[in-house]
Amino acid sequence: MPVKFTLNRKCPQTGARLGELATGHGKVETPAFMPVGTQGTVKTVSTRELQEMGTGLILGNCYHLFLRPGLEIIARHGGLHSFMNWPGALLTDSGGFQIFSLGGLRKIDDRGVSFTSHIDGKMHFLTPERVTRLQNIIGADIAMVLDQCPPYPAEHAQVKTAVARSTLWAGRCKQAHFRDDQALFAIVQGGVYEDLRRQSARELVEMDFPGYAVGGLSVGEPKNLMYAALESTVPELPPDKVRYLMGVGTPDALLEGIKQGIDIFDCVLPTRIARNGRVMTSEGYLPIRNSVYAADPDPLDRDCACQVCSNYSRAYIRHLLNAGEVLGLRLTTYHNLYYIDHLMREIRAALAEDRFALYYKKMRPILNQYYGDGE
């Protein structure tokens, strides 16, 4: 098996799970958050720094890597692990979400997707088979099927068509996949329609994939609808397979997803807001660029033990950002990733000690107050 998921403990009061995902490049304790390294890098952070903070799994994107630097270059360097000097586990997204976000720049039918590159304007055509083979070349531990991600809002009929096409493409991806050392995960679609979510999950489970992702959420819908979609999806997924919620990264949503039985998450949020001078703390978002912090000697988060909070003041980091110094972006990004990683560690500890239900009851109102704003 290219990956093996072991369920070590389940919260008796909720659906939360403590587990371990074993890959060819190490084991990942779950629940886990996966930093996004779209183009073969987690922006401004080195792979060594990711190792130091305990990151075990990061995400790359087939669509972006296909366009730049190109798969020939990555293959020449022995695959993405070697190319980016990352010894840990890798997951590559198929790029379906990015392609369908192009709007008027792409056309879709059951054969595949034709699109215009946002880089140089060249036309490309990708089929489920080709996307799968591209990910085979990239060589990540986990590859994702090509799916159709409908927008929000969308009519039931439109989403139903996307579900049917995603199921069709999942089967074609599975037939085209040839690497024995790489797992191929399916992606459940269905928008906010509970009947379509159940239908998509059941159809994909019949195909027997080694892992299942929940896609098409956190695309603009209210969080209560996202949580309802999860409630109708997760019970349909096999308990012995890893579950991955795509594109979700606010602390409140991470906690809720874990409570419903999700094992892995990814999102650009922690790194993106860091580059805009917004950091996550135990007291909510901190807009560090604001003038009130110009002479503040405190760390970004008084309760944080990361290298940034142990060595630098708010005043200094604000100065770096406002002066356009790259170090400022590196420090805020490192801190945000550490904050999320620390939250995951706290949750895993609560699960291991059979106190997750109490932890959830305590932390849910706090995280909802600080982060439940739809950001």
Sequence and secondary structure as in RCSB ss.txt:
>XXXX:A:sequence
MPVKFTLNRKCPQTGARLGELATGHGKVETPAFMPVGTQGTVKTVSTRELQEMGTGLILGNCYHLFLRPGLEIIA
RHGGLHSFMNWPGALLTDSGGFQIFSLGGLRKIDDRGVSFTSHIDGKMHFLTPERVTRLQNIIGADIAMVLDQCP
PYPAEHAQVKTAVARSTLWAGRCKQAHFRDDQALFAIVQGGVYEDLRRQSARELVEMDFPGYAVGGLSVGEPKNL
MYAALESTVPELPPDKVRYLMGVGTPDALLEGIKQGIDIFDCVLPTRIARNGRVMTSEGYLPIRNSVYAADPDPL
DRDCACQVCSNYSRAYIRHLLNAGEVLGLRLTTYHNLYYIDHLMREIRAALAEDRFALYYKKMRPILNQYYGDGE
>XXXX:A:secstr
   EEEEEEE SSSS EEEEEEETTEEEEESEEEEB TTSS TT  HHHHHHTT  EEEEEHHHHHHTT HHHHH
HTTSHHHHHT  SEEEEE SHHHHHTTGGGEEEETTEEEEE TTT  EEEE HHHHHHHHHHHT SEEE      
 SS  HHHHHHHHHHHHHHHHHHHHH   TTSEEEEEE  TT HHHHHHHHHHHHHH  SEEEE S SSSS HHH
HHHHHHHHGGGS TTSEEEETT   HHHHHHHHHTT  EEEESHHHHHHHTTEEEETTEEEETTSGGGTT  S S
 TT  SHHHHH  HHHHHHHHHTT HHHHHHHHHHHHHHHHHHHHHHHHHHHTT HHHHHHHHHHHHHHHH S  
